[in-house]
């Protein structure tokens, strides 16, 4: 990571730039092989509304990386503060959910995702959050997250109909 700051700059995105996060999410889904058939028909609109609502409430932030010589973003990472069951029973009652971690292929292997994760972790800590969770989509992502201190947990999944589960779709990578 030495010299990363000489080649890239990181900044927090604004609410008006939330479509950028959604664009990176779409790229990530495409690369993962997540087809539109497995998503609900209006998922993009629902996600846009949810991102806008959560950003406005101070529960969502994204950080993006740009090459110092370009206005085109090359990597992103976000965090969403969640308080769902059963985690709301434990202090502090919420956790950070890491979202939209994606680096364009030409800029991978340079430490951008790790730096962006650090920014999201710092933001979560500033909000009083003690724990971060995520879904690792593939072996390379798992290695990145493990090197960043994440550990696999006890979560298990079962298809009740014999079809693919969300986890199996992601694990196919």
Backbone as numpy.savetxt, mean C-alpha at the origin, in Angstrom:
# Nx Ny Nz CAx CAy CAz Cx Cy Cz
21.21 1.90 -0.63 20.39 3.08 -0.63 21.25 4.33 -0.63
22.53 4.17 -0.59 23.37 5.35 -0.56 23.18 6.14 -1.84
23.05 7.45 -1.69 22.86 8.31 -2.84 21.44 8.39 -3.34
20.50 7.72 -2.68 19.11 7.73 -3.12 18.58 9.16 -3.19
18.91 9.98 -2.20 18.42 11.36 -2.17 18.98 12.19 -3.32
20.10 11.77 -3.88 20.67 12.48 -5.03 19.89 12.21 -6.31
19.15 11.12 -6.34 18.46 10.69 -7.56 16.94 10.77 -7.50
16.39 10.83 -6.29 14.94 10.84 -6.12 14.54 11.82 -5.03
13.33 12.30 -5.12 12.76 13.05 -4.00 11.40 12.46 -3.68
11.05 12.53 -2.40 9.82 11.94 -1.87 8.94 13.09 -1.38
7.65 12.95 -1.63 6.72 13.92 -1.06 5.37 13.27 -0.81
4.62 13.89 0.09 3.26 13.45 0.40 2.34 13.97 -0.70
1.39 13.14 -1.13 0.47 13.61 -2.16 -0.67 14.39 -1.52
-1.28 15.24 -2.31 -2.41 16.05 -1.86 -3.71 15.31 -2.17
-4.81 15.83 -1.65 -6.11 15.21 -1.93 -6.42 15.24 -3.42
-6.04 16.31 -4.08 -6.30 16.42 -5.52 -5.51 15.38 -6.33
-4.45 14.87 -5.74 -3.61 13.88 -6.43 -3.99 12.43 -6.09
-5.06 12.22 -5.36 -5.47 10.86 -5.03 -5.66 9.97 -6.26
-6.12 10.52 -7.41 -6.19 9.67 -8.60 -4.83 9.04 -8.98
-3.74 9.69 -8.61 -2.41 9.12 -8.85 -2.26 7.81 -8.08
-2.70 7.80 -6.82 -2.64 6.57 -6.03 -3.48 5.48 -6.66
-4.65 5.86 -7.16 -5.53 4.88 -7.80 -4.92 4.35 -9.10
-4.22 5.21 -9.82 -3.53 4.78 -11.04 -2.44 3.77 -10.71
-1.65 4.05 -9.68 -0.61 3.10 -9.27 -1.23 1.79 -8.80
-2.36 1.87 -8.09 -3.05 0.65 -7.64 -3.48 -0.18 -8.85
-4.00 0.48 -9.88 -4.42 -0.23 -11.09 -3.23 -0.90 -11.77
-2.11 -0.21 -11.83 -0.88 -0.81 -12.40 -0.48 -2.04 -11.61
-0.53 -1.93 -10.29 -0.16 -3.04 -9.42 -1.09 -4.22 -9.66
-2.41 -3.96 -9.69 -3.36 -5.04 -9.95 -3.11 -5.69 -11.31
-2.86 -4.88 -12.33 -2.60 -5.43 -13.67 -1.38 -6.33 -13.65
-0.32 -5.87 -13.00 0.91 -6.66 -12.94 0.70 -7.95 -12.15
-0.17 -7.90 -11.14 -0.46 -9.08 -10.34 -1.38 -10.06 -11.06
-1.99 -9.61 -12.15 -2.92 -10.46 -12.87 -4.32 -10.44 -12.29
-4.63 -9.41 -11.49 -5.97 -9.27 -10.93 -6.87 -8.73 -12.04
-7.78 -9.55 -12.50 -8.64 -9.14 -13.61 -9.84 -8.36 -13.10
-10.42 -7.58 -13.98 -11.59 -6.79 -13.62 -12.77 -7.67 -13.21
-12.80 -8.94 -13.66 -13.90 -9.83 -13.32 -13.99 -10.13 -11.83
-12.86 -10.07 -11.12 -12.91 -10.39 -9.68 -13.25 -9.16 -8.84
-13.30 -7.99 -9.46 -13.63 -6.76 -8.74 -15.09 -6.40 -8.98
-15.70 -5.73 -8.02 -17.07 -5.27 -8.23 -17.07 -4.23 -9.34
-18.20 -4.11 -10.01 -18.25 -3.30 -11.24 -17.89 -1.83 -11.03
-18.24 -1.25 -9.92 -17.94 0.17 -9.69 -16.82 0.37 -8.68
-15.87 -0.58 -8.63 -14.81 -0.55 -7.63 -13.96 0.72 -7.72
-13.69 1.19 -8.92 -12.84 2.39 -9.06 -13.52 3.61 -8.46
-14.80 3.77 -8.70 -15.54 4.91 -8.15 -15.65 4.80 -6.63
-15.93 3.61 -6.14 -16.04 3.39 -4.70 -14.71 3.67 -4.01
-13.64 3.20 -4.62 -12.31 3.42 -4.05 -11.95 4.90 -4.05
-12.27 5.61 -5.13 -12.02 7.06 -5.19 -12.76 7.78 -4.07
-14.02 7.43 -3.88 -14.82 8.06 -2.82 -14.26 7.73 -1.44
-13.88 6.48 -1.24 -13.33 6.06 0.05 -12.00 6.76 0.31
-11.11 6.81 -0.68 -9.82 7.49 -0.51 -10.04 8.96 -0.16
-10.96 9.61 -0.84 -11.23 11.02 -0.58 -11.78 11.22 0.84
-12.71 10.37 1.24 -13.29 10.47 2.58 -12.24 10.22 3.66
-11.44 9.17 3.50 -10.44 8.82 4.50 -9.31 9.85 4.55
-8.93 10.40 3.40 -7.92 11.44 3.37 -8.43 12.67 4.12
-9.66 13.07 3.82 -10.26 14.23 4.48 -10.38 14.07 5.98
-10.56 12.83 6.43 -10.69 12.55 7.86 -9.33 12.37 8.53
-8.25 12.47 7.75 -6.91 12.32 8.32 -6.49 10.89 8.57
-7.16 9.93 7.91 -6.85 8.51 8.10 -6.13 7.86 6.92
-5.78 8.64 5.90 -5.11 8.08 4.73 -4.02 9.04 4.26
-2.83 8.51 4.00 -1.75 9.30 3.42 -0.97 8.42 2.46
-0.49 9.06 1.40 0.38 8.41 0.43 1.64 9.25 0.25
2.73 8.56 0.01 4.00 9.20 -0.32 4.42 8.69 -1.68
4.99 9.58 -2.47 5.36 9.24 -3.84 6.80 9.68 -4.09
7.49 8.90 -4.93 8.89 9.19 -5.28 8.98 9.61 -6.74
9.79 10.62 -6.97 10.07 11.13 -8.32 11.57 11.14 -8.54
12.02 10.83 -9.76 13.43 11.09 -10.06 13.66 12.60 -9.97
14.84 13.00 -9.53 15.11 14.43 -9.37 15.04 15.19 -10.69
15.17 14.48 -11.80 15.16 15.15 -13.11 13.84 14.95 -13.87
12.75 14.61 -13.14 11.50 14.30 -13.82 10.29 14.69 -12.97
9.19 14.95 -13.64 7.92 15.21 -12.96 7.01 13.99 -12.98
7.55 12.86 -13.44 6.77 11.62 -13.55 7.06 10.75 -12.33
6.06 10.45 -11.52 6.27 9.62 -10.32 6.61 8.19 -10.70
7.48 7.57 -9.88 7.93 6.21 -10.18 7.65 5.20 -9.07
7.23 5.67 -7.90 6.93 4.75 -6.80 5.96 5.42 -5.83
5.19 4.57 -5.14 4.20 5.08 -4.19 4.04 4.11 -3.03
3.60 4.64 -1.90 3.24 3.82 -0.74 2.27 4.62 0.10
1.23 3.97 0.58 0.25 4.65 1.39 -0.05 3.89 2.67
-0.77 4.58 3.55 -1.19 3.96 4.81 -2.60 4.45 5.13
-3.41 3.53 5.62 -4.79 3.81 6.02 -4.94 3.38 7.47
-5.48 4.25 8.28 -5.74 3.90 9.68 -7.09 3.20 9.76
-7.08 1.98 10.29 -8.29 1.16 10.37 -8.60 0.84 11.83
-9.88 0.62 12.11 -10.29 0.27 13.47 -11.38 -0.79 13.45
-11.15 -1.83 12.66 -12.16 -2.88 12.51 -12.01 -3.98 13.57
-12.98 -4.88 13.57 -13.03 -5.99 14.51 -11.93 -6.99 14.18
-11.26 -7.59 15.12 -11.34 -7.41 16.57 -10.34 -6.38 17.09
-9.64 -5.72 16.18 -8.52 -4.86 16.59 -8.96 -3.65 17.40
-10.20 -3.20 17.22 -10.64 -2.04 18.00 -10.75 -2.37 19.48
-10.70 -3.66 19.83 -10.74 -4.07 21.24 -9.39 -3.91 21.93
-8.33 -3.74 21.16 -6.98 -3.64 21.70 -6.51 -2.20 21.63
-5.78 -1.76 22.65 -5.24 -0.40 22.65 -4.20 -0.27 21.55
-4.19 0.76 20.77 -4.96 1.99 20.87 -6.32 1.93 20.15
-6.70 0.77 19.65 -8.00 0.64 19.01 -7.96 0.74 17.49
-6.79 0.95 16.95 -6.65 1.03 15.49 -5.24 0.59 15.10
-5.06 0.37 13.82 -3.77 -0.05 13.28 -3.61 0.57 11.90
-2.40 0.53 11.40 -2.14 1.04 10.06 -2.18 -0.08 9.05
-2.88 0.18 7.95 -2.96 -0.78 6.86 -2.16 -0.18 5.71
-1.08 -0.84 5.33 -0.22 -0.35 4.26 -0.86 -0.69 2.92
-0.98 0.31 2.05 -1.66 0.14 0.77 -0.82 0.70 -0.37
-1.10 0.21 -1.56 -0.61 0.79 -2.81 0.91 0.90 -2.87
1.61 -0.11 -2.40 3.07 -0.11 -2.50 3.42 -0.59 -3.91
3.96 0.31 -4.70 4.27 -0.04 -6.08 5.41 0.84 -6.60
6.34 0.20 -7.29 7.43 0.89 -7.97 7.43 0.44 -9.42
7.52 1.38 -10.35 7.57 1.00 -11.76 8.81 0.14 -11.98
8.72 -0.85 -12.88 9.80 -1.83 -13.03 11.20 -1.23 -13.25
11.29 -0.15 -14.00 12.61 0.42 -14.30 13.31 1.01 -13.07
12.58 1.23 -12.00 13.15 1.86 -10.81 13.18 0.93 -9.60
12.93 -0.35 -9.81 12.96 -1.31 -8.71 14.39 -1.64 -8.31
14.54 -2.10 -7.08 15.84 -2.52 -6.60 16.72 -1.37 -6.14
16.16 -0.19 -6.01 16.95 0.99 -5.61 16.62 1.46 -4.21
15.72 0.76 -3.53 15.38 1.10 -2.15 14.22 2.06 -1.99
13.52 2.37 -3.09 12.42 3.33 -3.01 11.28 2.84 -2.12
10.87 1.60 -2.30 9.75 1.08 -1.50 10.09 1.12 -0.01
11.31 0.77 0.34 11.70 0.78 1.75 11.66 2.20 2.32
12.14 3.18 1.55 12.11 4.57 2.00 10.66 5.05 2.13
9.83 4.71 1.16 8.41 5.11 1.22 7.71 4.45 2.41
8.03 3.19 2.68 7.47 2.52 3.86 7.86 3.27 5.13
9.10 3.71 5.21 9.55 4.46 6.38 8.72 5.73 6.56
8.44 6.43 5.46 7.61 7.63 5.54 6.20 7.30 6.05
5.62 6.21 5.56 4.28 5.84 6.01 4.31 5.40 7.47
5.35 4.67 7.86 5.47 4.27 9.26 5.58 5.49 10.16
6.39 6.46 9.76 6.55 7.69 10.55 5.21 8.42 10.68
4.45 8.48 9.59 3.15 9.14 9.64 2.22 8.41 10.61
2.20 7.07 10.53 1.36 6.29 11.42 1.75 6.52 12.88
3.03 6.51 13.16 3.51 6.76 14.53 3.06 8.14 15.00
3.13 9.13 14.10 2.72 10.49 14.48 1.23 10.54 14.82
0.46 9.58 14.34 -0.97 9.50 14.62 -1.28 8.60 15.82
-0.25 8.11 16.50 -0.45 7.27 17.67 -0.67 5.80 17.36
-0.39 5.40 16.14 -0.58 4.00 15.72 0.64 3.18 16.13
0.40 1.99 16.67 1.47 1.14 17.19 1.82 -0.05 16.31
0.96 -0.36 15.31 1.16 -1.56 14.51 0.73 -1.31 13.07
1.49 -1.89 12.15 1.13 -1.81 10.72 0.93 -3.23 10.19
-0.03 -3.36 9.28 -0.35 -4.64 8.65 -0.41 -4.42 7.14
-0.28 -5.50 6.40 -0.37 -5.41 4.94 -0.58 -6.78 4.36
-0.86 -6.81 3.07 -0.90 -8.05 2.31 0.30 -8.02 1.38
1.14 -9.05 1.48 2.32 -9.15 0.61 1.91 -9.88 -0.66
2.06 -9.24 -1.79 1.62 -9.82 -3.06 2.81 -10.41 -3.82
3.20 -11.59 -3.45 4.26 -12.29 -4.15 5.55 -12.39 -3.35
6.46 -13.20 -3.86 7.71 -13.50 -3.15 8.61 -12.28 -2.99
8.74 -11.48 -4.03 9.59 -10.29 -3.92 9.05 -9.32 -2.89
7.74 -9.14 -2.89 7.12 -8.25 -1.90 7.33 -8.81 -0.49
7.17 -10.10 -0.32 7.37 -10.70 1.00 8.80 -10.45 1.49
9.78 -10.60 0.60 11.17 -10.36 0.99 11.37 -8.91 1.42
10.80 -7.97 0.65 10.91 -6.55 1.01 10.33 -6.31 2.40
9.13 -6.81 2.64 8.47 -6.56 3.92 9.19 -7.25 5.08
9.68 -8.46 4.85 10.43 -9.14 5.90 11.71 -8.38 6.23
12.41 -7.86 5.19 13.61 -7.05 5.43 13.26 -5.75 6.15
12.02 -5.32 6.04 11.56 -4.10 6.71 11.02 -4.39 8.11
11.07 -5.65 8.54 10.66 -6.01 9.89 9.29 -6.65 10.02
8.56 -6.79 8.94 7.23 -7.42 9.00 7.39 -8.93 9.21
6.42 -9.51 9.89 6.41 -10.94 10.15 5.07 -11.52 9.71
5.11 -12.74 9.18 3.87 -13.44 8.81 3.07 -13.70 10.08
1.74 -13.70 9.94 0.89 -13.90 11.11 0.08 -15.18 10.99
-0.85 -15.32 11.86 -1.65 -16.52 12.00 -2.88 -16.54 11.10
-3.11 -15.51 10.31 -4.33 -15.46 9.50 -4.39 -16.66 8.55
-5.58 -17.23 8.42 -5.82 -18.36 7.54 -7.05 -18.06 6.71
-7.21 -18.75 5.59 -8.35 -18.50 4.71 -8.91 -19.83 4.20
-10.19 -19.82 3.88 -10.89 -21.00 3.35 -11.91 -20.53 2.33
-11.90 -21.12 1.17 -12.96 -20.85 0.20 -14.17 -21.68 0.58
-15.27 -21.01 0.79 -16.50 -21.71 1.18 -17.22 -22.32 -0.01
-16.80 -21.99 -1.22 -17.46 -22.51 -2.43 -16.52 -23.33 -3.30
-15.26 -23.46 -2.89 -14.29 -24.18 -3.70 -13.59 -23.31 -4.74
-14.00 -22.06 -4.86 -13.38 -21.13 -5.80 -12.15 -20.47 -5.21
-11.59 -19.56 -5.98 -10.40 -18.84 -5.54 -10.74 -17.88 -4.40
-9.84 -17.76 -3.46 -9.98 -16.77 -2.39 -9.15 -15.54 -2.78
-9.37 -14.44 -2.08 -8.57 -13.24 -2.35 -7.09 -13.56 -2.15
-6.78 -14.32 -1.08 -5.39 -14.67 -0.80 -4.79 -15.53 -1.91
-5.56 -16.48 -2.43 -5.00 -17.33 -3.48 -4.76 -16.57 -4.76
-5.60 -15.59 -5.05 -5.38 -14.76 -6.23 -4.07 -14.00 -6.10
-3.84 -13.45 -4.93 -2.61 -12.70 -4.67 -1.40 -13.63 -4.63
-1.56 -14.81 -4.01 -0.45 -15.74 -3.87 0.00 -16.37 -5.18
-0.81 -16.28 -6.23 -0.44 -16.86 -7.52 0.80 -16.19 -8.10
1.10 -15.00 -7.63 2.28 -14.28 -8.12 3.55 -14.93 -7.70
